[in-house]
Amino acid sequence: LKMSGPKHHFEVTSVRGTMAAALGLLLKKANNVPKMDLVNDSDAYVVVEVMTKGSPEPVASAQTQPQANNNNPVWNQDLTLPMEDNSPGTINDSEVKFTLWDDNTLFPNRKIGTCTLPLKDLLTEPEVPLLFGDDDGNPILGSSEPYQPCELELDLLTDSHPEDWPTRAENDPPETYPKHIFMMTRGTRGDVQPFVCLARGMAEMHGWLVTICTEYRWKSFVQKNSDVSRGRIAFRPSGGDTESRTNSAMGKWATSQKTEFMQMMMLAECEAEFFPSATVFINHILRLEDYKPVDLLVFGFTLTGVAAVASEHCQKPMAGFYLQPSGIPSADEDWTAIQDINSHGIGLIDSIESSLFTSHESLKLLKDFAEKNPFAKWNIGNIRGWYGLPSADTWPLLKSQNTPLIIPMKEGTFNRPSDWWDGIQLTDFIFLRRGVPGSDSTSLGEPLDSFISEARASDAKVGLMTFSSMPVARTTVVDILVKMVEGCSFNLSMIYVGKRQPDELPSELSTKVEELVAAGRIIELERADFGQLFKQMDIFIVHGGLGTTVEALRMKKPMAVTGPLLLDQRFWGRVCHEKGVGPPSVSVDLFAESCVEFANGALDPEDPQGWQGKAAESDWGDTAEDGVEANVSCFAQLFDGELQPVKTDA
């Protein structure tokens, strides 16, 4: 690879070593390349680089010729990229990076977008156009309405490939699958995982083809769980990278805000944040018509308005799969969009926030501003207009057509609002079970096995605190652990499982936790098998995610919900308190002041708070049940009725 200032000059050759294999590609064309200049369309070309995972230097590089002034450039150019060897290890450890550039004569060339995928995927997956994204993962879109996704079409030149390289899989005949379900979801792994559970059940139980369209970050997770004996699970990229945004400086600041006002602002923005993926979803749905037309769109909470557009434009029925029931509006006085908590420690301020920034009336005002902002390119009215659809308010539209919304929770989890429509159904909690068949081992491995064994030998109770990937400062985590172990009236050892944040501990606190770790009273781990660990715990402190919370509730032990307490995490904090299994939720910094009180109440044989008794008598389902069958059956029954696409009255 030779660089001349900002301009690219490539020789199609290896960068290092003697090559024993070559990747052959036919770069056909790109679609919807955005305009990068004031007057003309882009002069687009593509740079292809073979990379070793974790290395910034390419193994080999090549490029197409620029196509002048063309937003749909056609190259039909053969590229051959020599590689070091063709061993399975090299294939598994290699990636292919495609970068789309705009060629300029007087000024530096401008990068338009990139797409990077494992070499093995490129060699084996059925031919699908590649979606370009920006440095933040957002989809690159064309410059004219309706701003279609910018994609690269290519093919493999297998004559140059070694004989023992894997080959591209062929699609099964479309009649192989009775139904085709298209799932639309974006967000964190916690948002995507329930859809993967549901997809596995649909494939295994009914032999359906399920296409999961989500962020590229979760492609390997989807693929890992696509090993079904019937049906098939496919992946399509939606663009975006929520995890990256959450872990950015701005994201960490936002998630650290405890006020009801900030929670309401985040909830109001959550759909608008994903509007740039609207045309990507619709493009995938329409393209699939050529293979196996989609029978049903299944969408998540943050894509409700986009799903309604896709349903009406593509003429596909739709059904929601909602893990955030408090986001479904109701006029019932006690049904709030945001659950208030003691976030300030000042009663008057908390009371004012509770009255102004928790109701669905407040949410509607803020959502209307976020989603219908006339000064924003990506507003729901514009998106609908690009596809020739009249303006519409999403929730009244769904209610008028009795759109199915499936909530994977047991009846009785919360009091159902009186004005919800019949299409809103509760089923059962859904979990991803990936245990080894026939294995009944209870071992957690070291050092957990020894830690728990030593605690039991000293007649200690064992508690678990976990915030999953939520950003809670390590100083706060360690402060709580030390206070609970030292201050509890009962012999207590504590386990913390979660991502360790980089903040430095104060010297006194650091010394204290080191002493307690050495004494076998505290242990901190990045990960553990919760399925086995939960069974051995006496008390729980969790962040309020649906999966972790319900798994803990099934253990029938007292529980406190704390942490950043974002959106539906507050909902689960409210549920747990109202069911009597633990104290009211408070933000994690305030919990540090009451953690010893919680431990004492949760472990006192007299059960002064009643948490132990309520937890023991509560029924959150059998720990062996994954809820998949109940949820899949609910979706299957939808086909017994007359499913219709959304239709807006002009």
C-alpha positions as CSV (number, residue, x, y, z in Angstrom):
1,L,0.0,0.0,0.0
2,K,1.5,3.3,-1.1
3,M,0.1,6.6,0.1
4,S,0.9,9.9,-1.6
5,G,-0.3,12.6,0.8
6,P,-4.1,12.3,0.9
7,K,-4.3,10.5,-2.4
8,H,-4.4,6.8,-2.9
9,H,-2.1,5.0,-5.3
10,F,-2.4,1.2,-5.0
11,E,-0.6,-1.7,-6.5
12,V,-2.5,-4.9,-6.4
13,T,0.1,-6.8,-4.4
14,S,0.8,-8.1,-1.0
15,V,2.1,-5.9,1.8
16,R,4.2,-8.4,3.7
17,G,5.5,-11.9,3.3
18,T,5.3,-14.5,0.6
19,M,1.7,-15.3,-0.4
20,A,0.3,-18.7,-0.8
21,A,-3.4,-17.8,-1.6
22,A,-5.4,-15.1,-3.2
23,L,-8.8,-13.6,-2.7
24,G,-10.6,-12.9,-5.9
25,L,-13.4,-10.3,-6.1
26,L,-15.6,-8.8,-8.7
27,L,-16.6,-5.4,-7.6
28,K,-19.8,-4.7,-9.6
29,K,-21.3,-1.4,-8.5
30,A,-22.4,0.8,-5.6
31,N,-25.9,2.1,-5.1
32,N,-27.0,5.5,-3.6
33,V,-23.6,7.0,-3.1
34,P,-24.1,10.4,-1.3
35,K,-23.1,13.6,-3.0
36,M,-19.9,14.8,-1.4
37,D,-19.3,17.9,-3.5
38,L,-21.4,21.1,-3.9
39,V,-22.1,20.7,-7.6
40,N,-21.3,17.3,-8.9
41,D,-22.0,13.8,-7.7
42,S,-19.2,11.8,-6.1
43,D,-16.3,10.4,-8.1
44,A,-16.4,7.1,-6.2
45,Y,-13.9,4.3,-5.9
46,V,-13.5,1.4,-3.4
47,V,-10.4,0.4,-1.6
48,V,-10.3,-3.2,-0.5
49,E,-8.0,-4.4,2.3
50,V,-7.4,-7.8,3.8
51,M,-6.7,-7.3,7.5
52,T,-5.6,-9.6,10.3
53,K,-7.9,-9.1,13.2
54,G,-6.3,-6.7,15.8
55,S,-3.7,-5.5,13.3
56,P,-3.9,-2.0,11.8
57,E,-1.7,-2.9,8.8
58,P,-3.3,-4.7,5.8
59,V,-2.1,-8.0,4.5
60,A,-3.0,-6.9,0.9
61,S,-4.8,-4.1,-0.8
62,A,-6.4,-3.2,-4.1
63,Q,-8.7,-0.5,-5.5
64,T,-11.2,0.2,-8.3
65,Q,-10.9,3.0,-10.7
66,P,-12.9,6.2,-9.8
67,Q,-16.2,6.6,-11.6
68,A,-16.7,10.3,-12.3
69,N,-19.8,12.2,-11.2
70,N,-22.0,9.2,-10.5
71,N,-24.1,8.3,-7.5
72,N,-24.6,4.7,-8.8
73,P,-21.1,3.9,-10.1
74,V,-20.6,0.7,-12.0
75,W,-17.0,-0.8,-12.0
76,N,-17.3,-4.5,-12.9
77,Q,-13.7,-4.7,-12.0
78,D,-11.8,-7.8,-11.0
79,L,-9.5,-7.5,-8.0
80,T,-7.0,-10.2,-6.8
81,L,-5.6,-9.8,-3.3
82,P,-2.7,-12.1,-2.4
83,M,-2.7,-13.5,1.1
84,E,0.0,-15.1,3.4
85,D,-1.5,-18.6,3.5
86,N,-4.8,-20.4,3.2
87,S,-4.9,-22.2,6.5
88,P,-8.2,-22.3,8.5
89,G,-6.6,-20.2,11.1
90,T,-5.8,-17.5,8.7
91,I,-9.3,-17.5,7.3
92,N,-10.8,-17.3,10.7
93,D,-8.5,-14.5,11.8
94,S,-8.8,-12.3,8.7
95,E,-11.2,-9.5,7.8
96,V,-11.9,-7.8,4.6
97,K,-12.4,-4.0,4.8
98,F,-14.2,-2.1,2.0
99,T,-13.8,1.7,2.1
100,L,-15.7,4.0,-0.3
101,W,-13.9,7.2,-1.3
102,D,-14.7,10.3,-3.2
103,D,-11.8,11.1,-5.6
104,N,-10.8,14.8,-5.8
105,T,-8.3,16.6,-8.0
106,L,-7.4,19.7,-6.0
107,F,-8.4,18.6,-2.5
108,P,-7.8,15.5,-0.3
109,N,-10.0,12.5,-1.1
110,R,-12.9,12.2,1.2
111,K,-13.9,9.0,2.9
112,I,-17.6,8.2,2.4
113,G,-18.0,5.0,4.5
114,T,-16.7,1.6,5.3
115,C,-17.8,-2.0,5.7
116,T,-15.7,-4.6,7.4
117,L,-16.6,-8.3,7.7
118,P,-14.9,-11.5,8.5
119,L,-13.2,-13.2,5.5
120,K,-15.1,-16.4,6.4
121,D,-18.4,-14.6,6.1
122,L,-17.5,-13.1,2.8
123,L,-16.6,-16.6,1.5
124,T,-19.6,-18.5,2.8
125,E,-22.6,-16.3,3.1
126,P,-25.2,-16.0,0.2
127,E,-24.6,-12.9,-2.0
128,V,-26.0,-9.8,-0.3
129,P,-25.1,-6.2,-0.9
130,L,-22.8,-4.7,1.7
131,L,-24.0,-1.7,3.7
132,F,-21.6,1.1,4.2
133,G,-21.4,2.9,7.6
134,D,-19.7,5.9,9.0
135,D,-17.1,5.8,11.8
136,D,-19.9,5.6,14.4
137,G,-21.6,2.7,12.6
138,N,-24.5,4.8,11.3
139,P,-25.7,3.8,7.8
140,I,-24.4,5.9,4.9
141,L,-27.5,7.0,2.9
142,G,-28.0,8.6,-0.5
143,S,-28.5,12.3,-1.0
144,S,-32.0,12.3,-2.5
145,E,-35.3,11.2,-1.1
146,P,-36.1,8.7,0.3
147,Y,-32.3,8.5,1.2
148,Q,-31.8,4.9,0.4
149,P,-28.9,3.0,1.9
150,C,-25.5,3.2,0.2
151,E,-24.5,-0.4,-0.6
152,L,-21.8,-2.3,-2.5
153,E,-22.6,-5.2,-4.9
154,L,-19.8,-7.7,-5.5
155,D,-19.2,-11.3,-6.3
156,L,-16.4,-13.9,-5.6
157,L,-14.0,-15.0,-8.3
158,T,-13.5,-18.5,-6.9
159,D,-11.1,-19.6,-9.6
160,S,-8.3,-17.8,-7.7
161,H,-9.2,-19.4,-4.4
162,P,-7.5,-22.5,-3.0
163,E,-9.5,-25.7,-3.3
164,D,-9.8,-26.1,0.5
165,W,-11.3,-22.7,1.1
166,P,-14.9,-22.8,2.2
167,T,-17.4,-22.0,-0.5
168,R,-20.5,-19.8,-0.6
169,A,-23.7,-21.4,0.7
170,E,-26.7,-21.5,-1.5
171,N,-30.1,-20.4,-0.4
172,D,-32.6,-23.2,0.2
173,P,-35.6,-23.2,-2.1
174,P,-38.1,-20.6,-0.6
175,E,-40.8,-23.2,-0.3
176,T,-38.6,-24.9,2.3
177,Y,-40.0,-22.4,4.8
178,P,-43.7,-22.1,5.6
179,K,-43.4,-18.5,6.8
180,H,-40.8,-15.7,6.7
181,I,-40.6,-13.4,9.7
182,F,-38.6,-10.1,9.5
183,M,-37.5,-8.9,12.9
184,M,-36.5,-5.2,13.4
185,T,-34.6,-4.4,16.5
186,R,-31.8,-2.0,17.5
187,G,-30.1,-1.3,20.8
188,T,-27.9,-3.1,23.3
189,R,-27.5,-6.9,23.6
190,G,-30.3,-6.9,26.2
191,D,-32.6,-5.4,23.5
192,V,-31.5,-7.9,20.8
193,Q,-31.3,-11.1,22.9
194,P,-35.1,-11.7,23.4
195,F,-35.5,-11.5,19.6
196,V,-32.9,-14.1,19.1
197,C,-34.7,-16.4,21.6
198,L,-37.9,-15.8,19.8
199,A,-36.3,-16.5,16.4
200,R,-34.8,-19.8,17.6
201,G,-38.2,-20.9,18.8
202,M,-39.9,-19.9,15.5
203,A,-37.3,-21.9,13.5
204,E,-37.3,-25.0,15.7
205,M,-41.0,-25.2,16.4
206,H,-42.4,-24.3,13.0
207,G,-39.5,-24.4,10.5
208,W,-39.8,-20.7,9.7
209,L,-37.2,-18.5,8.1
210,V,-36.5,-15.6,10.4
211,T,-34.4,-12.6,9.3
212,I,-33.1,-10.6,12.2
213,C,-32.2,-7.0,11.1
214,T,-30.1,-5.3,13.7
215,E,-26.8,-3.5,14.3
216,Y,-23.7,-5.1,12.9
217,R,-22.1,-5.4,16.3
218,W,-24.6,-8.2,17.1
219,K,-24.0,-10.2,13.9
220,S,-21.7,-12.7,15.5
221,F,-24.2,-13.1,18.4
222,V,-27.0,-13.8,16.0
223,Q,-24.9,-16.2,14.0
224,K,-23.7,-18.1,17.1
225,N,-27.4,-18.7,18.0
226,S,-28.5,-19.6,14.5
227,D,-27.7,-23.4,14.9
228,V,-31.2,-24.6,14.6
229,S,-32.3,-28.1,13.4
230,R,-35.3,-26.7,11.4
231,G,-36.0,-23.4,9.7
232,R,-33.2,-20.9,9.4
233,I,-32.1,-17.6,11.0
234,A,-30.5,-15.0,8.8
235,F,-28.9,-11.7,9.6
236,R,-29.2,-8.3,7.9
237,P,-27.5,-5.1,9.1
238,S,-29.6,-2.1,10.2
239,G,-26.7,0.3,10.7
240,G,-25.9,2.0,13.9
241,D,-23.9,1.1,17.0
242,T,-25.9,1.8,20.2
243,E,-23.2,0.2,22.5
244,S,-20.6,2.6,21.1
245,R,-22.8,5.6,21.7
246,T,-23.6,4.5,25.2
247,N,-19.9,4.1,26.0
248,S,-19.0,7.5,24.5
249,A,-18.3,10.4,26.8
250,M,-21.7,11.9,26.0
251,G,-23.4,8.5,26.5
252,K,-21.8,8.0,29.9
253,W,-22.8,11.5,30.9
254,A,-26.4,10.8,29.8
255,T,-26.7,7.5,31.6
256,S,-25.3,9.0,34.8
257,Q,-28.1,11.5,35.0
258,K,-30.7,10.4,37.6
259,T,-33.4,12.9,37.2
260,E,-36.9,12.1,35.9
261,F,-36.5,15.0,33.4
262,M,-33.4,13.4,31.8
263,Q,-35.1,9.9,31.8
264,M,-38.1,11.4,30.1
265,M,-35.9,13.2,27.5
266,M,-34.1,9.9,26.7
267,L,-37.4,8.0,26.4
268,A,-38.8,10.8,24.1
269,E,-35.7,10.6,21.9
270,C,-35.3,6.8,21.7
271,E,-37.3,6.3,18.5
272,A,-36.0,9.4,16.7
273,E,-32.5,8.3,17.4
274,F,-33.1,5.3,15.1
275,F,-34.9,7.1,12.3
276,P,-31.8,7.0,10.0
277,S,-32.3,3.2,9.8
278,A,-35.8,3.5,8.4
279,T,-34.9,3.2,4.8
280,V,-32.4,0.4,5.5
281,F,-35.2,-1.7,7.0
282,I,-37.6,-1.0,4.1
283,N,-34.9,-1.7,1.5
284,H,-34.2,-5.1,3.1
285,I,-37.9,-6.0,3.2
286,L,-38.4,-5.1,-0.4
287,R,-35.3,-6.9,-1.6
288,L,-36.4,-10.1,0.1
289,E,-39.5,-10.2,-2.2
290,D,-37.2,-11.7,-4.8
291,Y,-36.4,-14.8,-2.6
292,K,-39.0,-15.4,0.1
293,P,-41.5,-12.5,0.7
294,V,-41.9,-11.5,4.3
295,D,-45.1,-12.7,6.0
296,L,-44.8,-10.7,9.2
297,L,-42.8,-7.8,10.6
298,V,-41.9,-8.1,14.3
299,F,-40.5,-4.9,15.8
300,G,-39.2,-3.6,19.1
301,F,-40.4,-0.7,21.1
302,T,-37.8,1.8,19.7
303,L,-38.9,1.1,16.1
304,T,-42.7,1.5,16.4
305,G,-43.2,4.4,14.1
306,V,-40.7,3.1,11.6
307,A,-42.4,-0.3,11.6
308,A,-45.7,1.3,10.9
309,V,-44.2,3.0,7.8
310,A,-42.6,-0.2,6.6
311,S,-45.8,-2.2,7.1
312,E,-47.9,0.3,5.1
313,H,-45.4,0.9,2.3
314,C,-44.3,-2.7,1.9
315,Q,-47.8,-4.1,2.6
316,K,-46.8,-6.4,5.3
317,P,-48.7,-7.0,8.6
318,M,-46.8,-6.3,11.8
319,A,-46.7,-7.2,15.5
320,G,-44.7,-5.7,18.3
321,F,-42.5,-7.6,20.7
322,Y,-42.2,-5.3,23.7
323,L,-40.0,-5.6,26.7
324,Q,-40.9,-2.0,27.9
325,P,-44.6,-2.1,28.6
326,S,-44.5,1.2,30.5
327,G,-43.8,2.9,27.2
328,I,-47.3,1.9,25.9
329,P,-49.5,4.9,26.6
330,S,-52.6,4.9,28.8
331,A,-54.8,7.5,30.3
332,D,-55.0,5.6,33.6
333,E,-53.7,7.9,36.4
334,D,-51.4,5.3,37.9
335,W,-49.8,4.3,34.7
336,T,-46.7,6.3,34.2
337,A,-44.1,6.4,31.4
338,I,-41.3,7.0,33.9
339,Q,-41.2,5.5,37.4
340,D,-40.1,8.1,39.9
341,I,-37.3,7.3,42.3
342,N,-35.5,9.2,45.1
343,S,-32.8,10.6,42.9
344,H,-31.9,13.8,44.7
345,G,-32.4,12.9,48.4
346,I,-34.5,16.2,48.5
347,G,-38.2,15.5,48.8
348,L,-39.5,18.7,47.3
349,I,-37.4,18.4,44.1
350,D,-38.3,14.8,43.7
351,S,-41.9,15.6,44.2
352,I,-41.8,18.3,41.5
353,E,-40.1,16.1,39.0
354,S,-42.5,13.3,39.7
355,S,-45.5,15.5,38.9
356,L,-44.0,17.0,35.8
357,F,-41.9,14.4,34.1
358,T,-43.4,10.9,34.6
359,S,-46.8,10.9,32.8
360,H,-47.7,9.8,29.3
361,E,-49.0,13.3,28.7
362,S,-45.5,14.8,29.3
363,L,-44.0,12.0,27.2
364,K,-46.3,12.7,24.2
365,L,-45.4,16.4,24.2
366,L,-41.7,15.6,24.2
367,K,-41.9,12.8,21.7
368,D,-43.9,15.0,19.3
369,F,-41.1,17.5,19.5
370,A,-38.4,14.9,19.0
371,E,-40.1,12.9,16.2
372,K,-42.0,15.7,14.4
373,N,-39.4,18.5,14.7
374,P,-39.9,20.4,11.4
375,F,-36.3,21.5,11.4
376,A,-35.0,17.9,11.6
377,K,-34.3,16.0,8.3
378,W,-35.2,12.7,10.1
379,N,-38.7,13.3,11.4
380,I,-41.5,10.8,11.2
381,G,-43.6,13.1,8.9
382,N,-40.8,13.4,6.4
383,I,-40.2,9.6,6.4
384,R,-43.9,9.0,5.8
385,G,-44.0,11.6,3.1
386,W,-41.0,10.1,1.2
387,Y,-43.1,6.9,0.8
388,G,-46.3,8.8,-0.2
389,L,-48.0,8.2,3.2
390,P,-50.1,10.8,5.0
391,S,-49.2,12.1,8.4
392,A,-50.4,10.0,11.3
393,D,-49.9,9.7,15.1
394,T,-48.4,6.3,15.7
395,W,-50.2,5.2,18.8
396,P,-53.8,6.1,17.8
397,L,-53.0,4.4,14.5
398,L,-52.0,1.2,16.2
399,K,-54.9,1.2,18.6
400,S,-57.5,1.9,15.8
401,Q,-56.2,-1.2,14.0
402,N,-55.8,-3.4,17.0
403,T,-52.1,-4.0,16.1
404,P,-50.8,-7.0,18.1
405,L,-48.2,-6.1,20.7
406,I,-46.7,-9.2,22.5
407,I,-45.2,-8.5,26.0
408,P,-43.0,-11.4,27.2
409,M,-44.1,-11.2,30.8
410,K,-46.5,-13.3,32.9
411,E,-49.9,-12.0,33.6
412,G,-49.9,-10.3,37.0
413,T,-46.5,-8.8,36.7
414,F,-48.2,-5.4,36.7
415,N,-51.7,-4.1,36.7
416,R,-52.9,-3.9,33.1
417,P,-54.1,-0.4,32.1
418,S,-57.9,-0.4,31.5
419,D,-57.7,1.3,28.1
420,W,-55.2,-0.9,26.4
421,W,-56.6,-2.6,23.3
422,D,-57.2,-6.4,23.0
423,G,-54.3,-6.9,20.7
424,I,-51.9,-6.2,23.6
425,Q,-51.1,-9.7,25.1
426,L,-48.9,-10.9,27.9
427,T,-47.3,-14.3,27.5
428,D,-44.3,-15.5,29.6
429,F,-40.7,-14.4,30.4
430,I,-38.3,-15.4,27.6
431,F,-34.7,-16.6,28.1
432,L,-31.9,-17.8,26.0
433,R,-30.9,-21.2,27.2
434,R,-27.7,-22.6,25.8
435,G,-26.7,-25.3,28.3
436,V,-25.0,-28.5,27.1
437,P,-27.6,-31.2,26.8
438,G,-27.3,-33.8,29.5
439,S,-25.1,-31.7,31.6
440,D,-26.2,-31.2,35.2
441,S,-22.9,-29.8,36.6
442,T,-23.3,-27.1,39.2
443,S,-19.6,-26.1,39.1
444,L,-18.9,-22.5,38.5
445,G,-15.2,-23.0,38.0
446,E,-12.5,-21.3,40.0
447,P,-12.2,-19.0,41.8
448,L,-16.0,-18.9,42.4
449,D,-16.3,-22.5,43.6
450,S,-13.6,-22.0,46.3
451,F,-15.0,-18.6,47.3
452,I,-18.5,-19.9,47.9
453,S,-17.3,-23.1,49.5
454,E,-15.1,-21.2,52.0
455,A,-18.0,-18.8,52.8
456,R,-20.4,-21.7,53.5
457,A,-17.7,-23.4,55.7
458,S,-17.6,-20.2,57.9
459,D,-21.5,-20.1,58.0
460,A,-21.6,-17.0,55.9
461,K,-24.4,-15.9,53.7
462,V,-23.5,-15.0,50.1
463,G,-24.8,-12.0,48.2
464,L,-24.5,-11.1,44.5
465,M,-24.3,-7.6,43.1
466,T,-24.3,-7.1,39.3
467,F,-24.9,-4.2,37.0
468,S,-24.2,-6.1,33.8
469,S,-22.6,-3.6,31.3
470,M,-24.1,-0.6,33.0
471,P,-21.4,2.1,33.7
472,V,-21.2,2.3,37.5
473,A,-18.0,3.7,38.9
474,R,-15.8,1.1,40.5
475,T,-15.4,3.4,43.5
476,T,-19.2,3.2,44.1
477,V,-19.2,-0.6,43.6
478,V,-16.4,-1.2,46.0
479,D,-17.8,1.2,48.5
480,I,-21.0,-0.8,48.6
481,L,-19.2,-4.1,48.8
482,V,-17.1,-3.0,51.7
483,K,-19.9,-1.4,53.6
484,M,-22.2,-4.5,53.3
485,V,-19.5,-7.0,54.3
486,E,-18.2,-4.9,57.3
487,G,-21.5,-3.3,58.4
488,C,-23.9,-6.2,58.1
489,S,-25.1,-7.6,61.4
490,F,-24.8,-11.1,59.9
491,N,-21.8,-12.9,58.4
492,L,-21.9,-11.9,54.8
493,S,-19.6,-12.4,51.8
494,M,-20.2,-10.5,48.5
495,I,-19.7,-11.3,44.9
496,Y,-19.6,-8.6,42.2
497,V,-20.0,-9.6,38.6
498,G,-19.8,-6.9,35.9
499,K,-17.7,-4.6,33.8
500,R,-15.0,-3.0,35.9
501,Q,-14.8,0.8,35.2
502,P,-11.4,2.5,34.9
503,D,-11.7,5.0,37.8
504,E,-9.0,4.8,40.4
505,L,-10.0,3.9,44.0
506,P,-9.1,6.2,46.9
507,S,-6.1,4.7,48.7
508,E,-8.0,3.9,52.0
509,L,-10.8,2.2,50.1
510,S,-8.3,0.3,47.9
511,T,-6.4,-1.0,51.0
512,K,-9.7,-2.1,52.7
513,V,-11.0,-4.0,49.7
514,E,-7.7,-5.7,49.2
515,E,-7.8,-6.9,52.8
516,L,-11.4,-8.3,52.4
517,V,-10.5,-10.0,49.1
518,A,-7.5,-11.6,50.7
519,A,-9.7,-12.7,53.6
520,G,-12.1,-14.4,51.1
521,R,-15.0,-12.0,51.9
522,I,-15.2,-10.2,48.6
523,I,-14.6,-11.2,45.0
524,E,-14.9,-9.2,41.8
525,L,-15.4,-10.9,38.4
526,E,-16.1,-9.7,34.8
527,R,-18.5,-12.6,34.1
528,A,-20.0,-15.7,35.6
529,D,-22.6,-18.4,34.7
530,F,-25.7,-16.7,36.2
531,G,-27.7,-19.9,35.6
532,Q,-25.7,-21.7,38.2
533,L,-24.5,-18.8,40.4
534,F,-28.0,-17.5,41.1
535,K,-29.0,-20.8,42.7
536,Q,-26.4,-20.4,45.4
537,M,-27.1,-16.8,46.4
538,D,-29.0,-15.5,49.5
539,I,-29.6,-11.9,48.5
540,F,-29.4,-10.0,45.2
541,I,-28.6,-6.5,44.1
542,V,-29.3,-6.0,40.4
543,H,-29.6,-3.2,37.9
544,G,-33.2,-3.9,36.8
545,G,-32.7,-5.5,33.4
546,L,-35.7,-7.8,32.6
547,G,-33.6,-11.1,32.2
548,T,-31.4,-10.6,35.3
549,T,-34.2,-9.4,37.5
550,V,-36.7,-12.2,36.7
551,E,-33.9,-14.9,37.0
552,A,-33.2,-13.5,40.4
553,L,-36.9,-13.3,41.4
554,R,-37.2,-17.0,40.5
555,M,-34.7,-17.8,43.3
556,K,-37.2,-16.5,45.8
557,K,-34.7,-14.4,47.7
558,P,-34.8,-10.7,48.7
559,M,-33.6,-8.3,46.1
560,A,-32.7,-4.6,45.7
561,V,-32.8,-2.9,42.3
562,T,-30.3,0.0,41.9
563,G,-27.7,1.3,39.5
564,P,-28.1,4.0,36.8
565,L,-31.8,3.0,36.7
566,L,-32.5,3.8,33.1
567,L,-36.1,3.6,31.7
568,D,-37.4,0.1,32.1
569,Q,-34.9,-0.6,34.9
570,R,-37.0,1.7,36.9
571,F,-40.1,-0.2,35.9
572,W,-38.6,-3.4,37.3
573,G,-37.5,-1.6,40.5
574,R,-41.1,-0.5,41.0
575,V,-42.4,-4.1,40.3
576,C,-40.0,-5.6,42.8
577,H,-40.9,-3.1,45.6
578,E,-44.7,-3.5,44.9
579,K,-44.4,-7.3,45.1
580,G,-42.7,-6.8,48.5
581,V,-39.4,-8.5,47.8
582,G,-37.2,-5.5,48.4
583,P,-36.9,-1.8,49.2
584,P,-37.9,1.1,46.9
585,S,-35.4,1.6,44.1
586,V,-32.9,4.4,44.6
587,S,-29.9,5.5,42.4
588,V,-26.7,3.6,43.2
589,D,-25.0,6.5,45.0
590,L,-27.9,6.8,47.4
591,F,-28.1,3.0,47.7
592,A,-24.5,3.2,49.1
593,E,-26.1,4.9,52.1
594,S,-28.7,2.3,52.7
595,C,-27.0,-0.9,51.5
596,V,-26.3,-2.2,55.0
597,E,-29.9,-1.6,56.0
598,F,-31.0,-3.7,53.0
599,A,-28.5,-6.5,53.9
600,N,-29.8,-6.6,57.5
601,G,-33.4,-6.7,56.5
602,A,-32.8,-9.3,53.8
603,L,-30.8,-11.7,56.1
604,D,-32.5,-11.2,59.6
605,P,-34.3,-14.5,60.5
606,E,-37.1,-12.4,62.0
607,D,-37.7,-10.9,58.5
608,P,-38.6,-7.5,59.8
609,Q,-39.4,-6.0,56.4
610,G,-41.3,-9.1,55.1
611,W,-39.0,-9.3,52.1
612,Q,-38.0,-12.9,52.7
613,G,-41.6,-14.1,53.1
614,K,-42.9,-12.3,50.1
615,A,-39.9,-13.5,48.0
616,A,-40.5,-17.1,49.1
617,E,-44.2,-17.1,48.2
618,S,-43.9,-15.3,44.9
619,D,-44.3,-17.2,41.6
620,W,-42.2,-16.0,38.7
621,G,-42.1,-19.3,36.8
622,D,-40.1,-22.5,36.9
623,T,-36.3,-21.9,36.6
624,A,-36.2,-24.6,34.0
625,E,-38.7,-22.8,31.7
626,D,-37.4,-20.5,29.0
627,G,-40.8,-19.1,27.9
628,V,-40.0,-19.6,24.2
629,E,-42.9,-21.9,23.5
630,A,-45.5,-19.6,25.0
631,N,-44.2,-16.6,23.0
632,V,-43.8,-18.4,19.7
633,S,-47.3,-19.9,20.1
634,C,-48.7,-16.4,20.6
635,F,-47.2,-15.2,17.3
636,A,-48.2,-18.4,15.5
637,Q,-51.9,-17.8,16.5
638,L,-51.8,-14.4,14.8
639,F,-51.8,-16.2,11.5
640,D,-55.1,-17.9,12.4
641,G,-56.8,-14.5,12.1
642,E,-56.8,-11.9,9.4
643,L,-53.5,-10.2,9.6
644,Q,-53.5,-6.9,7.6
645,P,-50.9,-4.3,6.9
646,V,-51.2,-0.9,8.6
647,K,-53.5,1.4,6.6
648,T,-53.7,5.1,7.2
649,D,-56.8,7.0,6.4
650,A,-55.9,10.0,4.3
